[in-house]
Amino acid sequence: MNDEERELDGGSGGMTRAAFLAGAATSAVAATAAALAPLKDVTDLPSLEEFLQQHYKELTPEDKAAILERISKQVEKDYGVRPNLTDQPPIPGVEFGYALNIGRCIGCRKCVYACVKENNQSRDPQLQYIRVLKMRKGSIDVETSDHHYEGQVPEEGFYYMPVQCHQCRKAPCVKACPVKATWQEPDGVVVVDYNWCIGCRYCMAACPYWARRFNFAQPEIPAGELNPDMGYLSNRPRPKGVVEKCTFCLHRTRNGKYPACAEVCPTGSRKFGNLLDPESEVSQIIKNKRVYVLKEEVGTLPRFYYYFDL
Amino acid sequence: MKRIPLWAFGACVGTFLLLAVVFAADLIGKGPGLDDIPPLKPEYYDTAAVRKAPSKMLFDGAPCSSCHEGLEKMTGDPKEQGVFHEAKKLKHGRNQHCFNCHHRADPTNFADFDGSPIKLADVQLLCAKCHGTIYRDWNNGSHGRRSGHWDVAKGGPKQTVCIACHDPHWPVFKQLEAAPAPHTNPRTRGPGPKHEAAGAPGAHGGES
């Protein structure tokens, strides 16, 4: 080792600890700044009003009116359409129920896409509330089902079982939510306050039907495809980072209409109505048909019934 | 006092600056690329019934009366008697006879058990001759399409008639092309073809 090297290695030619730390810290700041640079693209920060908004159940009618107006303006700005945004209250004496004829369903997935259209679900990344399981005839084992089938349906030897939110009377998702952002409405529909949801996804883990979806990215809906008929607790555009789910198309059904999935079904397998009305389709089906609920053993008491003719 | 060698300083600063370049130029990237998700086509959510129920009895656009005067009863099998009707495909169970449904003397109408006519508008009564249980279910809502309002106070449901879904001559519900399968995020499905998700049947030995 010559003199010069010896000097660099620890002689008087080195640097002081303070100078080293100063240089290292400066470059570390540069690296951190570069790593955090993507944050400058964040544009979806909530406004102050949105940030300070109370839980849905604590809102006064005036608060609600102001919020509906604020959201309408935002939608108009983002999509160029003035939405018909309402917060329809539950109808007294009505408890919604759904019945699905698995003997008639052919698995065409029209319900899936009618739902996507009606409820303004994100197209990319794709988000769907209904999952159609292709099941082998004679089997009720959902683990061997296939939901990625394509082509002509129905296939010989299979039946199809669409699964969506069962609007359980004892909903595990509602129990799991740590901030009470999801609850059951008096008409039986489990809803989410998208402004209160913290995105922890406990409800998704709790749901035995895999009925809840999380917006991992900003939902993307082409402006021309937005459904302007909106409900506050159902299909208004959702922000990134919240959970959403089937609401039986609250904005339609609380106005007396059928949900979009029932309206579109080409085989008429989907039946919807008021469980408290003994003359309604669903009541008649429960009374007269062979009915079963999915995963009865988990004790969720769904309002969604599967039936078949025989 | 102990002094820190310059090479150590260079290595430390160099590492941080290299990291800065890696982050700034996004050299690590964003993982697997995203697939093209098929756009939502209007036919996927079209609420029309699979067929159009005729509102008038026509054959090739012409009313029955243009050939049948309806004065005397037709006899025999129309398919054997000549032109036009022989092309009709009849795959309706054991129904091999036109006049099981069509009226012999009155071709614009259908025939009830006692020979009285059933109008096209009441075609469900014709179907009910054989399909009594389905007719019962259709009436109380568990068979067939309903649209409009579940709430009777708001107008009530609109029933869809049998022949808006079933071809009366070949009534079995035909196969349809399924709308696209759900898209699985490439970051969660792992390597392999597009639909080979972790939970897909292939992975569990199920059918596919």
Interface residues (C-beta under 8 A of the other chain):
Chain A: L8 D9 G10 G11 S12 G13 G14 M15 T16 R17 F20 G23 A24 T26 S27 A28 A30 A31 A33 A34 A35 A37 I91 A99 N101 R104 I106 G107 C108 R109 K110 V112 Y113 A114 V116 K117 E118 R123 D124 P125 Q126 Q128 R131 K134 R136 E143 T144 S145 D146 H147 H148 Y149 E150 G151 Q152 V153 P154 P222 E225 T253 N255 G256 K257 Y258 A260 A262 E263 V264 C265 P266 T267 G268 K271 F272 G273 N274 S280 E281 Q284 I285 N288 K289 Y307 D309
Chain B: M1 K2 R3 I4 P5 L6 W7 A8 F9 C12 V13 F16 L17 L19 A20 V21 V22 F23 A24 L34 I37 P39 L40 Y44 Y45 D46 T47 A49 V50 T133 I134 D137 N140 G141 S142 H143 G144 R145 R146 S147 G148 H149 W150 D151 A153 K154 G155 P157 T160 C165 F173 Q175 L176 E177 A178 A179 P180 A181 P182 H183 T184 N185 H195 A197 A200 P201 H204 G205 G206 E207 S208
